[in-house]
Amino acid sequence: MKIKLAIDLGGTNIRIGQVANGIILNKQSVSCPAQKDEAEVLAQLCLLIREMNSDAVTGIGIGVPSVVDSERGIVYNAANIASWKEVHLKDILQKEFRLPVAVNNDSNCFALGEHLFGEGTSYKDMVGITLGTGVGAGIVVDGKLYCGRNTGAGEVGSLPYLDADYEQYCSSGFFVKHHRTTAKEAAESARKGDARALAIWHDFGRHLGQLFKAVLFAYDPEAIVIGGGIAAAYPLCESAVREAMSDFPYPAMLQRLHIRTTRQADISLLGASALVDD
């Protein structure tokens, strides 16, 4: 059996899994020493890989929260890992482990995972959007991941919106800045019927609906698949999202759009595994 190692590198945790035929056989998660220097983060990453490596492993796929030269596997300015300004990750790992290595943006890994193994398998054109500390997105066009020259395609969270950008209104920071609570606390209260919390989610949904309209204008996908820490709370704002989208000028596009939420917590690992050719 051929196994790929899939890695999701974040500023908080490093997750790794052994993947075969779209199934995670084994996985592990450790804290990322994000405040340490470049070498210490690399050392932690390599330690995890050694622990999960075996003769059956045929390649390593890794998603990182940054701009990536995916052809050369160079990571630039990784989010929340201050020391990672320019890391030639592909060369480093290939030299260390003598295995093929593929590196891409973490949101692209999410979108690819949903397209191949999750809620996007029925769609050739889809956008995967992650809602959490930030807003990330990955684009699938005609069944293939579209990254742009610098894996920057899909950075819809950075589009200007109101007095800032969409990320300021469609991520967890919105709840703190505008309502002095957290997304988790607001969701817990809203599920108990708290009127203030329900109003907060309605407010959030109005902004999210505007983001989805921007996605429709830019990509006209068949489906939007939502992931990230806020995805589970989508039912709390779904009606507000639909209400905000109701004035979209092309009704046929809107009617054909499917909005789904992820069902797999480790879908980004599956997407990272698919970066490596069989």
C-alpha positions in Angstrom: 0.0 0.0 0.0 1.3 3.4 -1.0 1.1 6.1 1.7 1.6 9.8 1.5 2.4 12.1 4.4 0.1 15.1 4.5 0.9 18.1 6.6 -1.1 21.2 7.7 1.3 23.8 9.1 -0.2 26.6 11.1 0.9 29.2 13.5 -0.8 27.3 16.4 -0.4 23.6 15.5 1.4 21.3 13.0 -0.8 18.4 12.0 0.4 15.4 10.0 -1.4 12.4 8.7 -0.6 9.2 6.8 -3.0 9.0 3.9 -3.8 6.2 1.5 -6.5 6.2 -1.1 -8.2 9.2 0.4 -8.3 7.7 3.9 -6.3 9.0 6.9 -4.7 6.0 8.5 -2.9 7.7 11.4 -2.5 11.4 12.4 -0.8 13.5 15.0 -0.9 17.1 16.1 1.7 19.1 18.1 2.1 22.8 19.0 4.0 24.9 16.5 7.0 26.8 18.0 5.9 29.8 15.9 7.7 32.3 18.0 11.0 30.6 17.6 13.5 30.9 14.8 13.2 29.3 11.4 15.4 26.4 12.3 13.4 25.4 15.4 10.1 25.3 13.4 11.8 23.2 10.7 13.2 20.9 13.4 9.8 20.3 14.9 8.4 19.7 11.4 11.1 17.2 10.5 10.7 15.4 13.8 7.1 14.8 13.1 7.8 13.5 9.6 10.4 11.1 10.9 7.9 9.7 13.4 5.4 9.1 10.7 7.7 8.1 7.9 8.1 4.5 6.7 9.2 2.5 3.6 5.6 2.7 2.3 5.6 6.5 2.1 5.9 7.8 -1.5 5.7 11.5 -1.0 5.0 14.5 1.3 2.3 17.2 0.7 2.3 20.2 2.8 -0.1 23.2 3.2 1.2 26.5 4.7 -0.6 29.8 5.5 1.4 31.9 3.1 2.2 32.9 -0.4 4.0 30.0 -2.0 6.1 29.5 -5.1 4.5 26.1 -5.6 6.8 25.1 -8.5 10.0 25.5 -6.5 8.3 25.0 -3.1 9.4 28.2 -1.5 7.3 29.7 1.3 7.2 33.5 1.7 6.1 35.3 4.9 4.1 32.6 6.6 1.2 33.9 8.6 1.8 33.8 12.3 5.3 32.3 11.9 7.3 35.4 12.1 10.7 33.8 11.2 9.5 32.2 8.0 10.3 35.0 5.6 11.6 32.9 2.8 11.9 29.1 3.4 13.0 26.8 0.6 10.8 24.1 2.1 10.7 21.7 -0.8 14.4 21.5 -1.2 15.0 21.2 2.5 12.5 18.3 2.9 13.5 16.5 -0.3 17.2 16.6 0.8 16.4 15.4 4.3 13.9 12.6 3.4 14.7 11.7 -0.2 11.0 11.8 -1.1 9.0 13.9 -3.6 7.6 17.0 -1.8 4.8 19.4 -2.9 4.0 22.7 -1.1 1.0 24.9 -1.5 -1.2 27.4 0.3 -3.4 25.9 3.1 -6.6 27.3 1.7 -5.8 25.7 -1.6 -5.4 22.4 0.2 -8.8 22.8 1.8 -10.4 23.5 -1.6 -8.6 20.6 -3.2 -9.6 18.2 -0.4 -13.3 19.2 -0.6 -13.2 18.8 -4.4 -11.7 15.4 -4.4 -12.9 13.9 -1.1 -15.6 16.1 0.4 -18.6 18.3 -0.3 -17.3 19.5 -3.7 -17.0 16.1 -5.4 -20.0 16.8 -7.6 -18.8 20.1 -8.9 -16.2 21.0 -11.5 -16.2 24.7 -10.6 -16.1 25.5 -6.9 -14.7 27.8 -4.3 -13.6 26.6 -0.9 -13.7 29.4 1.8 -12.2 29.0 5.2 -13.6 31.3 8.0 -11.6 31.5 11.1 -9.0 33.9 12.4 -8.8 35.1 8.8 -10.6 34.4 5.5 -9.0 32.1 3.0 -10.1 30.7 -0.3 -9.1 28.1 -2.8 -10.4 28.0 -6.4 -11.2 24.9 -8.5 -11.8 25.6 -12.2 -12.9 22.8 -14.6 -11.9 20.2 -12.0 -8.4 21.6 -11.4 -7.0 23.7 -8.6 -6.3 27.2 -9.9 -3.5 28.9 -7.8 -2.4 31.8 -9.9 1.3 32.6 -10.3 2.0 32.9 -6.6 -0.8 30.8 -5.1 -2.5 34.0 -4.4 -5.7 33.4 -6.5 -8.7 33.4 -4.2 -7.5 35.9 -1.6 -11.0 37.3 -1.4 -10.6 38.2 2.2 -8.3 41.0 1.2 -10.7 42.7 -1.2 -11.7 46.2 0.0 -15.1 46.2 1.9 -16.7 49.1 3.8 -13.9 50.8 5.8 -11.5 47.8 5.7 -11.7 44.5 3.8 -13.9 41.4 3.9 -11.6 39.6 6.4 -12.4 42.3 9.0 -16.1 41.5 8.7 -16.2 37.8 7.9 -13.7 36.3 10.3 -13.6 35.7 14.1 -12.2 39.1 14.6 -15.6 40.6 13.6 -17.2 39.3 16.8 -14.5 40.7 19.0 -14.1 44.1 17.3 -17.8 44.9 16.6 -19.6 43.0 19.3 -17.1 42.4 22.1 -17.6 38.7 22.2 -16.2 35.7 20.4 -17.6 33.5 17.7 -17.7 30.6 20.0 -19.5 32.5 22.8 -22.0 34.0 20.3 -22.8 30.6 18.8 -23.3 29.0 22.2 -25.7 31.8 23.2 -27.5 31.9 19.9 -28.2 28.1 20.0 -29.9 28.7 23.4 -32.1 31.3 21.8 -30.4 34.4 23.1 -31.8 37.4 21.2 -28.6 39.5 21.2 -26.5 36.6 20.0 -28.9 35.8 17.2 -28.8 39.4 16.2 -25.0 39.3 16.1 -25.1 36.2 13.8 -27.6 38.0 11.6 -25.2 40.9 11.3 -22.3 38.6 10.5 -24.4 36.8 7.9 -25.2 40.1 6.1 -21.4 40.7 5.6 -20.8 37.1 4.6 -23.5 37.3 2.0 -21.7 40.3 0.5 -18.5 38.3 0.4 -20.3 35.5 -1.4 -21.6 37.9 -4.0 -18.1 39.1 -4.7 -17.1 35.4 -5.2 -20.0 35.0 -7.6 -18.9 38.0 -9.6 -15.3 36.8 -9.7 -15.7 33.1 -10.3 -19.3 32.1 -11.0 -18.8 28.7 -9.3 -21.3 25.9 -9.0 -20.6 25.6 -5.3 -19.1 27.4 -2.3 -17.9 25.1 0.4 -17.3 26.7 3.8 -14.7 25.4 6.3 -12.7 26.8 9.2 -13.7 27.3 12.8 -16.9 29.3 12.0 -18.3 26.7 9.5 -20.2 24.7 12.1 -22.2 27.9 13.0 -23.3 28.7 9.5 -26.9 27.6 10.1 -27.1 30.6 12.6 -26.5 33.1 9.8 -27.7 31.3 6.7 -31.0 33.2 6.4 -29.1 36.5 6.7 -26.6 35.3 4.0 -29.4 34.5 1.6 -31.2 37.7 2.4 -28.0 39.7 1.6 -27.5 37.8 -1.7 -31.1 38.3 -2.8 -30.4 41.4 -4.8 -27.6 39.8 -6.9 -28.3 41.1 -10.4 -28.0 37.7 -12.2 -30.8 35.5 -10.6 -29.9 32.4 -12.7 -26.4 32.3 -11.3 -27.7 32.7 -7.8 -30.3 30.0 -8.2 -27.8 27.5 -9.4 -25.3 28.1 -6.6 -24.9 25.5 -4.0 -23.6 26.5 -0.5 -22.2 23.6 1.5 -20.3 23.3 4.8 -17.5 20.9 5.4 -18.2 17.6 7.1 -14.6 16.5 7.6 -12.3 18.1 10.2 -9.2 16.8 8.4 -10.1 17.6 4.8 -7.1 19.9 4.4 -4.8 16.9 5.1 -6.5 15.0 2.4 -6.0 18.0 0.1 -2.4 18.2 1.0 -1.9 14.5 0.2 -3.4 15.1 -3.3 -0.6 17.6 -4.0 1.8 14.7 -4.5 1.5 12.7 -7.7 0.7 9.0 -7.3 
